[in-house]
């Protein structure tokens, strides 16, 4: 994922949490807020140690969420944070994809194709 399409700093993540909407699923939580530039959608991924103690597992979950975001069309102009739950560590790619699509749909952030 290109650098300008990622949320990187703590303040960017906190801004989404303060001003955004939240949608939850047993595997992931979505937090989204309108972005400042209004043209591109930026993503941040949170996979904490509560998901898995091994970094290998946490990185796998993060890679799967990143790939889902790459494949699914999302409306422009949003800052979105995806937070993994513990169950995401044992879920396969299709389950994570379904969870992310579900929370994006409920937040009305899926782009019309």
C-alpha contacts under 8 A as a table, 3 or more apart, distances in Angstrom:
res1	aa1	res2	aa2	distance
1	X	5	X	6.73
1	X	6	X	7.25
1	X	66	X	7.67
1	X	70	X	7.94
2	X	5	X	5.47
2	X	6	X	6.96
3	X	6	X	5.49
4	X	42	X	7.40
5	X	40	X	7.22
5	X	41	X	6.48
5	X	42	X	4.37
5	X	43	X	6.32
6	X	42	X	4.95
6	X	43	X	4.87
6	X	44	X	5.80
7	X	12	X	6.16
7	X	13	X	6.77
7	X	42	X	5.99
7	X	43	X	5.54
7	X	44	X	4.86
7	X	79	X	7.55
8	X	12	X	6.81
8	X	13	X	7.63
8	X	44	X	7.15
9	X	12	X	5.30
9	X	13	X	6.61
10	X	13	X	5.22
10	X	14	X	6.16
11	X	14	X	4.98
11	X	15	X	6.03
12	X	15	X	5.16
12	X	16	X	6.53
13	X	16	X	5.35
13	X	17	X	6.44
13	X	44	X	7.43
13	X	81	X	7.24
14	X	17	X	4.97
14	X	18	X	6.10
15	X	18	X	5.16
15	X	19	X	6.06
15	X	20	X	7.78
16	X	19	X	5.49
16	X	20	X	5.12
16	X	31	X	6.64
16	X	32	X	5.97
16	X	33	X	5.27
16	X	79	X	6.68
16	X	80	X	7.22
16	X	81	X	7.37
17	X	20	X	5.53
17	X	21	X	7.85
17	X	31	X	6.52
17	X	32	X	7.67
17	X	33	X	7.91
19	X	33	X	5.97
20	X	31	X	6.02
20	X	32	X	4.89
20	X	33	X	4.09
20	X	34	X	7.51
21	X	30	X	7.98
21	X	31	X	5.50
21	X	32	X	5.35
21	X	33	X	6.43
21	X	107	X	7.77
22	X	29	X	7.10
22	X	30	X	5.58
22	X	31	X	4.54
22	X	32	X	6.70
22	X	107	X	7.87
23	X	29	X	5.88
23	X	30	X	5.16
23	X	31	X	6.62
23	X	103	X	5.76
23	X	106	X	7.09
23	X	107	X	6.57
24	X	28	X	6.28
24	X	29	X	4.35
24	X	30	X	6.19
24	X	103	X	6.50
25	X	28	X	5.26
25	X	29	X	5.92
25	X	99	X	6.38
25	X	102	X	7.81
25	X	103	X	6.72
26	X	29	X	7.91
26	X	85	X	6.92
26	X	87	X	7.23
26	X	99	X	7.88
27	X	84	X	6.13
27	X	85	X	5.10
27	X	86	X	7.26
27	X	87	X	5.64
27	X	88	X	5.08
27	X	96	X	6.93
27	X	99	X	6.36
28	X	82	X	6.51
28	X	83	X	5.45
28	X	84	X	4.56
28	X	85	X	5.48
28	X	88	X	7.30
28	X	96	X	7.94
28	X	99	X	6.62
28	X	100	X	6.88
29	X	82	X	5.75
29	X	83	X	5.02
29	X	84	X	6.54
29	X	85	X	7.54
29	X	103	X	7.46
30	X	80	X	6.96
30	X	81	X	5.82
30	X	82	X	4.79
30	X	83	X	6.43
30	X	100	X	7.99
30	X	103	X	6.39
30	X	104	X	7.54
31	X	80	X	5.73
31	X	81	X	5.11
31	X	82	X	6.55
32	X	78	X	6.57
32	X	79	X	5.57
32	X	80	X	4.33
32	X	81	X	6.27
33	X	78	X	5.73
33	X	79	X	5.36
33	X	80	X	6.64
34	X	38	X	7.04
34	X	77	X	5.96
34	X	78	X	4.43
34	X	79	X	6.01
35	X	38	X	5.34
35	X	39	X	7.96
35	X	40	X	7.85
35	X	41	X	7.27
35	X	42	X	7.96
35	X	77	X	5.31
35	X	78	X	4.63
35	X	79	X	5.23
36	X	77	X	7.75
37	X	40	X	7.09
37	X	77	X	6.87
38	X	41	X	7.90
38	X	76	X	6.91
38	X	77	X	3.89
38	X	78	X	6.90
39	X	76	X	5.53
39	X	77	X	4.68
40	X	76	X	5.02
40	X	77	X	5.02
40	X	78	X	6.95
41	X	74	X	7.64
41	X	75	X	7.23
41	X	76	X	4.96
41	X	77	X	5.06
41	X	78	X	4.67
41	X	79	X	5.66
41	X	80	X	7.39
42	X	78	X	6.45
42	X	79	X	4.81
42	X	80	X	6.18
43	X	79	X	5.97
43	X	80	X	4.85
43	X	81	X	5.70
43	X	82	X	7.62
44	X	79	X	7.98
44	X	80	X	6.28
44	X	81	X	4.58
44	X	82	X	6.32
45	X	62	X	6.62
45	X	65	X	7.73
45	X	66	X	7.86
45	X	81	X	5.71
45	X	82	X	4.99
45	X	83	X	6.02
45	X	84	X	7.89
46	X	62	X	7.66
46	X	81	X	7.34
46	X	82	X	6.21
46	X	83	X	4.66
46	X	84	X	6.27
47	X	50	X	7.99
47	X	51	X	6.43
47	X	58	X	5.96
47	X	59	X	7.90
47	X	61	X	7.35
47	X	62	X	6.58
47	X	83	X	6.18
47	X	84	X	5.28
47	X	85	X	7.71
48	X	51	X	5.71
48	X	52	X	7.48
48	X	58	X	7.37
48	X	84	X	7.62
49	X	52	X	5.32
49	X	53	X	5.36
49	X	54	X	7.95
49	X	58	X	7.60
50	X	53	X	6.98
50	X	85	X	7.91
50	X	86	X	6.36
51	X	58	X	6.83
51	X	84	X	7.04
51	X	85	X	5.96
51	X	86	X	4.02
51	X	87	X	7.29
51	X	88	X	7.26
51	X	89	X	6.18
52	X	55	X	7.33
52	X	57	X	6.27
52	X	58	X	6.02
52	X	86	X	7.00
52	X	89	X	6.59
53	X	57	X	7.81
53	X	58	X	7.76
54	X	57	X	5.55
54	X	58	X	6.60
55	X	58	X	5.00
55	X	59	X	5.95
56	X	59	X	5.24
56	X	60	X	6.21
57	X	60	X	5.05
57	X	61	X	6.38
57	X	89	X	6.43
58	X	61	X	5.24
58	X	62	X	6.27
58	X	89	X	7.07
59	X	62	X	4.94
59	X	63	X	6.05
60	X	63	X	5.10
60	X	64	X	6.18
61	X	64	X	5.15
61	X	65	X	6.26
61	X	84	X	7.73
61	X	88	X	6.70
61	X	89	X	6.22
62	X	65	X	5.21
62	X	66	X	6.13
63	X	66	X	5.03
63	X	67	X	6.13
64	X	67	X	5.11
64	X	68	X	6.28
64	X	93	X	6.25
64	X	96	X	7.31
65	X	68	X	5.14
65	X	69	X	6.33
65	X	82	X	7.95
65	X	96	X	6.92
65	X	97	X	7.34
65	X	100	X	7.65
66	X	69	X	5.19
66	X	70	X	6.28
67	X	70	X	4.97
67	X	71	X	6.31
68	X	71	X	5.16
68	X	72	X	6.08
68	X	96	X	7.87
68	X	97	X	5.62
68	X	100	X	7.39
69	X	72	X	5.35
69	X	73	X	7.59
69	X	74	X	7.90
70	X	73	X	7.68
72	X	101	X	7.56
72	X	110	X	7.69
73	X	110	X	6.05
73	X	111	X	5.30
73	X	112	X	7.73
73	X	113	X	7.54
74	X	104	X	7.99
74	X	109	X	5.76
74	X	110	X	4.58
74	X	111	X	4.72
75	X	78	X	7.32
75	X	109	X	5.42
75	X	110	X	5.74
75	X	111	X	4.64
84	X	88	X	6.15
85	X	88	X	5.61
85	X	89	X	7.85
86	X	89	X	5.93
87	X	90	X	5.83
87	X	91	X	6.49
88	X	91	X	4.94
88	X	92	X	7.98
88	X	96	X	6.90
91	X	95	X	5.93
91	X	96	X	6.51
92	X	95	X	5.48
92	X	96	X	6.46
93	X	96	X	5.19
93	X	97	X	6.02
94	X	97	X	4.96
94	X	98	X	6.08
95	X	98	X	5.12
95	X	99	X	6.17
96	X	99	X	5.03
96	X	100	X	6.15
97	X	100	X	5.26
97	X	101	X	6.08
98	X	101	X	5.18
98	X	102	X	5.96
99	X	102	X	5.05
99	X	103	X	6.36
100	X	103	X	5.35
100	X	104	X	6.13
101	X	104	X	5.09
101	X	105	X	5.96
101	X	110	X	7.84
102	X	105	X	5.13
102	X	106	X	6.20
103	X	106	X	5.08
103	X	107	X	6.09
104	X	107	X	5.08
104	X	108	X	6.05
104	X	109	X	5.18
104	X	110	X	5.83
105	X	108	X	4.86
105	X	109	X	6.04
105	X	110	X	5.68
106	X	109	X	7.76
